[in-house]
Amino acid sequence: MLTPQEIQDQKFEKAVFGGYDMAQIDKFLDELVDDYTMLYKENAALKAKMRVLVDKIDEVLLKPSDEGRDDNW
């Protein structure tokens, strides 16, 4: 997965004839970096939350089955 920094650092060679408008490319990349940075950070936060939840599930599943339960369960 590309990092936001890799997107921001991406350079394009200028074409000799009929090339793209570099100002438009720069503007697009700036917008892309902003959106991608937000998604990148959100993804990292969600992965961290998921790890915490998986650890809690593992903790609950690995507890002895008779702990905290009465015989009527």
Contact map, one row per residue, 1 for C-alpha under 8 A:
1110000000000000000000000000000000000000000000000000000000000000000000000
1111011000000000000000000000000000000000000000000000000000000000000000000
1111111000000000000000000000000000001001000000000000000000000000000000000
0111111100000000000000000000000010011001000000000000000000000000000000000
0011111110000000000000000000000010000000000000000000000000000000000000000
0111111111000000000000000000000000000000000000000000000000000000000000000
0111111111000000000000000000100010000000000000000000000000000000000000000
0001111111000000000000000000110010000000000000000000000000000000000000000
0000111111100000000000000000000000000000000000000000000000000000000000000
0000011111110000000000000000000000000000000000000000000000000000000000000
0000000011111000000000000000000000000000000000000000000000000000000000000
0000000001111100000000000000000000000000000000000000000000000000000000000
0000000000111110000000000000000000000000000000000000000000000000000000000
0000000000011111001101000000000000000000000000000000000000000000000000000
0000000000001111111100000000000000000000000000000000000000000000000000000
0000000000000111111000000000000000000000000000000000000000000000000000000
0000000000000011111000000000000000000000000000000000000000000000000000000
0000000000000011111100000000000000000000000000000000000000000000000000000
0000000000000111111110000000000000000000000000000000000000000000000000000
0000000000000110011111011000000000000000000000000000000000000000000000000
0000000000000000001111111000000000000000000000000000000000000000000000000
0000000000000100000111111100000000000000000000000000000000000000000000000
0000000000000000000011111110000000000000000000000000000000000000000000000
0000000000000000000111111111000000000000000000000000000000000000000000000
0000000000000000000111111111100000000000000000000000000000000000000000000
0000000000000000000001111111110000000000000000000000000000000000000000000
0000000000000000000000111111111000000000000000000000000000000000000000000
0000000000000000000000011111111100000000000000000000000000000000000000000
0000001100000000000000001111111110000000000000000000000000000000000000000
0000000100000000000000000111111111000000000000000000000000000000000000000
0000000000000000000000000011111111100000000000000000000000000000000000000
0000000000000000000000000001111111110000000000000000000000000000000000000
0001101100000000000000000000111111111000000000000000000000000000000000000
0000000000000000000000000000011111111100000000000000000000000000000000000
0000000000000000000000000000001111111110000000000000000000000000000000000
0001000000000000000000000000000111111111000000000000000000000000000000000
0011000000000000000000000000000011111111100000000000000000000000000000000
0000000000000000000000000000000001111111110000000000000000000000000000000
0000000000000000000000000000000000111111111000000000000000000000000000000
0011000000000000000000000000000000011111111100000000000000000000000000000
0000000000000000000000000000000000001111111110000000000000000000000000000
0000000000000000000000000000000000000111111111000000000000000000000000000
0000000000000000000000000000000000000011111111100000000000000000000000000
0000000000000000000000000000000000000001111111110000000000000000000000000
0000000000000000000000000000000000000000111111111000000000000000000000000
0000000000000000000000000000000000000000011111111100000000000000000000000
0000000000000000000000000000000000000000001111111110000000000000000000000
0000000000000000000000000000000000000000000111111111000000000000000000000
0000000000000000000000000000000000000000000011111111100000000000000000000
0000000000000000000000000000000000000000000001111111110000000000000000000
0000000000000000000000000000000000000000000000111111111000000000000000000
0000000000000000000000000000000000000000000000011111111100000000000000000
0000000000000000000000000000000000000000000000001111111110000000000000000
0000000000000000000000000000000000000000000000000111111111000000000000000
0000000000000000000000000000000000000000000000000011111111100000000000000
0000000000000000000000000000000000000000000000000001111111110000000000000
0000000000000000000000000000000000000000000000000000111111111000000000000
0000000000000000000000000000000000000000000000000000011111111100000000000
0000000000000000000000000000000000000000000000000000001111111110000000000
0000000000000000000000000000000000000000000000000000000111111110000000000
0000000000000000000000000000000000000000000000000000000011111110000000000
0000000000000000000000000000000000000000000000000000000001111111000000000
0000000000000000000000000000000000000000000000000000000000111111101000000
0000000000000000000000000000000000000000000000000000000000000111111000000
0000000000000000000000000000000000000000000000000000000000000011111010000
0000000000000000000000000000000000000000000000000000000000000001111111000
0000000000000000000000000000000000000000000000000000000000000011111110000
0000000000000000000000000000000000000000000000000000000000000000011111000
0000000000000000000000000000000000000000000000000000000000000000111111101
0000000000000000000000000000000000000000000000000000000000000000010111111
0000000000000000000000000000000000000000000000000000000000000000000011111
0000000000000000000000000000000000000000000000000000000000000000000001111
0000000000000000000000000000000000000000000000000000000000000000000011111
